[in-house]
Amino acid sequence: MNEDLKNILLKVHELYTKYGIKSITMDDVATDMGISKKTLYQFVTDKDDLVGKFIDLEIELRQEEIVKCFNTGCNAIEELFEISVFMNKMMRDQNPATEHDLKKYYPHHYQKTVKIRRERMFNYILQNLIKGKKEGLYREEMDEKIIAKLYLARSENIHFSELFSVEEFTSDKLFLELVIYHIRGIATEGGLIVLEKKIKELDSYNNK
């Protein structure tokens, strides 16, 4: 990606995160960047194009962050906690107004985001399940594709359910319980020992 365009999109990210998408005009972006609208239009054709490129950068940045979770040298259970911490932070940092505006005013970009997010999350969990089986931490007889879909469905249902407030949904406690609930259903005896050790580590860290 062109470096100048990337800098524009990073600024757009700040503005959209703070104010939502609908209220930010092309004039606002140009003014905040200290450039003319003519310069801005050298990189995008209109606001719809700007929103689309903003979404592409968001997807790229999230991919870079999630890949780090897989390069830590952790076992599958520790890795799943790392992934969950990242997902929780991503949800917490997201302004609900941004997703609302995207869904209402740019549904084609919203659908693209949902599709890619769903596909990648499924693949992240699937990779983790396969890894856990190889390490002897997850049950060998488990159907990893079904379990990955169940995990994804549960996560999405919580996100869109009215049973949980935004504060509850983005809380560390809910994500921790979700991960523990998931692992207890798929872990071997050895996996449960690793899980209990991880829970004690987290309890010790949180009580400092």
C-alpha positions in Angstrom: 0.0 0.0 0.0 1.2 3.5 -0.9 2.7 5.1 2.3 0.9 8.4 1.8 -2.4 6.6 1.4 -1.7 4.5 4.5 -1.0 7.7 6.6 -4.4 9.1 5.4 -6.2 5.9 6.3 -4.5 5.8 9.7 -5.9 9.3 10.3 -9.3 8.2 9.0 -9.1 5.3 11.5 -8.7 7.8 14.4 -11.6 10.0 13.1 -14.0 7.1 12.5 -13.1 5.5 15.8 -13.8 8.7 17.7 -16.8 10.1 15.8 -18.2 7.3 13.6 -18.2 7.3 9.9 -21.3 9.2 8.8 -20.3 12.5 10.6 -16.8 12.6 9.0 -16.8 14.3 5.6 -14.0 14.4 3.0 -13.4 18.0 4.1 -12.9 16.9 7.7 -10.3 14.3 6.6 -8.4 16.8 4.4 -8.5 19.5 7.1 -7.3 17.1 9.8 -4.5 15.9 7.5 -3.5 19.4 6.6 -3.9 18.7 2.9 -6.3 19.9 0.2 -9.3 17.9 -1.0 -7.7 17.8 -4.4 -4.7 16.0 -2.9 -7.1 13.6 -1.0 -8.9 12.8 -4.3 -5.6 11.7 -5.8 -5.8 8.6 -3.5 -9.6 8.0 -3.4 -12.4 8.7 -5.8 -15.1 9.5 -3.2 -16.1 8.7 0.4 -17.4 5.2 -0.5 -13.9 4.5 -1.9 -12.3 5.9 1.2 -14.5 3.8 3.5 -13.6 0.7 1.4 -9.8 1.4 1.6 -10.2 2.1 5.3 -11.8 -1.4 5.7 -9.0 -3.0 3.7 -6.4 -1.4 6.0 -8.3 -2.5 9.1 -8.4 -6.1 7.8 -4.7 -6.0 7.1 -3.7 -4.6 10.5 -5.9 -7.1 12.3 -4.3 -9.9 10.3 -0.8 -8.7 11.3 -1.7 -8.6 15.0 -3.4 -12.0 15.0 -0.4 -13.6 13.3 1.7 -12.6 16.2 -0.5 -14.7 18.5 0.6 -17.8 16.4 4.3 -16.9 16.6 4.8 -16.9 20.4 5.9 -20.5 20.7 3.0 -21.2 23.1 1.1 -24.5 23.3 -2.5 -24.5 21.9 -4.2 -23.6 25.1 -1.9 -20.7 25.8 -2.2 -19.6 22.2 -6.0 -19.6 22.5 -5.8 -17.3 25.5 -3.6 -15.0 23.4 -6.1 -14.9 20.5 -8.9 -14.2 22.9 -7.0 -11.3 24.6 -6.5 -9.8 21.1 -10.1 -10.3 20.1 -11.3 -8.7 23.4 -9.1 -5.7 22.9 -10.3 -5.3 19.3 -13.9 -5.3 20.4 -13.3 -3.0 23.3 -11.5 -0.4 21.2 -14.2 -0.4 18.5 -16.7 2.4 18.6 -20.2 1.0 18.3 -21.2 4.0 16.2 -18.5 3.1 13.6 -20.0 -0.4 13.1 -23.5 1.0 13.1 -22.7 3.6 10.4 -20.9 1.0 8.3 -23.9 -1.4 8.5 -26.5 1.3 7.8 -24.8 3.5 5.2 -22.2 1.2 3.6 -23.8 -2.3 3.8 -21.6 -3.7 1.0 -18.4 -2.9 2.9 -20.0 -4.2 6.1 -20.8 -7.5 4.5 -17.3 -7.8 3.3 -16.0 -7.1 6.8 -18.3 -9.7 8.3 -17.4 -12.3 5.7 -13.7 -12.0 6.1 -13.8 -11.7 9.9 -15.9 -14.9 10.0 -13.7 -16.8 7.6 -10.5 -15.8 9.4 -11.8 -16.5 12.9 -13.0 -19.9 11.8 -9.5 -20.7 10.4 -7.8 -19.3 13.5 -9.8 -21.6 15.8 -9.4 -24.6 13.3 -5.6 -24.2 13.3 -5.6 -24.0 17.1 -7.7 -27.2 17.4 -5.5 -29.1 15.0 -2.4 -27.9 16.9 -4.0 -29.0 20.2 -4.7 -32.4 18.9 -1.1 -32.9 17.8 0.1 -31.7 21.3 -2.2 -34.2 23.0 -4.1 -31.3 24.7 -7.4 -31.7 22.8 -9.4 -34.9 22.3 -8.3 -36.9 19.3 -11.9 -38.0 18.4 -13.1 -34.4 18.3 -14.4 -33.1 14.9 -12.4 -29.9 14.7 -14.5 -28.3 11.9 -17.7 -28.7 13.9 -16.1 -27.4 17.1 -14.6 -24.4 15.2 -18.1 -23.6 13.8 -19.6 -23.9 17.3 -17.1 -21.6 18.8 -17.6 -19.1 16.0 -21.4 -19.3 16.4 -21.2 -18.9 20.2 -19.0 -15.8 19.8 -21.2 -14.2 17.2 -24.4 -14.9 19.2 -22.9 -13.2 22.2 -21.9 -10.2 20.1 -25.4 -9.7 18.8 -27.4 -10.9 21.8 -29.3 -8.4 23.9 -28.5 -10.5 27.0 -25.1 -8.9 27.3 -24.4 -5.2 27.6 -21.4 -3.7 25.6 -19.5 -3.5 28.9 -20.2 -7.1 29.7 -19.4 -8.3 26.1 -16.0 -6.6 26.1 -15.1 -7.5 29.6 -12.0 -9.6 30.3 -14.2 -11.8 32.6 -16.7 -12.8 29.9 -13.9 -13.7 27.4 -12.1 -15.7 30.1 -15.2 -17.7 30.9 -15.9 -18.3 27.2 -12.4 -19.7 26.6 -12.4 -21.8 29.7 -15.9 -23.2 28.8 -14.6 -24.0 25.3 -11.4 -25.7 26.5 -13.1 -27.8 29.2 -15.3 -29.4 26.5 -12.4 -30.4 24.2 -9.4 -31.0 26.5 -7.8 -34.3 27.4 -6.7 -34.9 31.0 -3.3 -33.4 30.1 -5.0 -30.4 28.6 -7.1 -29.8 31.7 -3.9 -29.8 33.8 -2.4 -27.1 31.4 -5.7 -25.2 31.6 -5.7 -25.2 35.4 -2.1 -24.0 35.5 -3.0 -21.2 33.1 -6.0 -20.2 35.2 -3.8 -20.0 38.4 -1.3 -17.9 36.5 -4.0 -15.5 35.5 -5.5 -15.4 39.0 -2.0 -14.7 40.4 -1.4 -11.9 37.9 -4.8 -10.3 38.5 -4.4 -10.4 42.3 -1.1 -8.5 42.3 
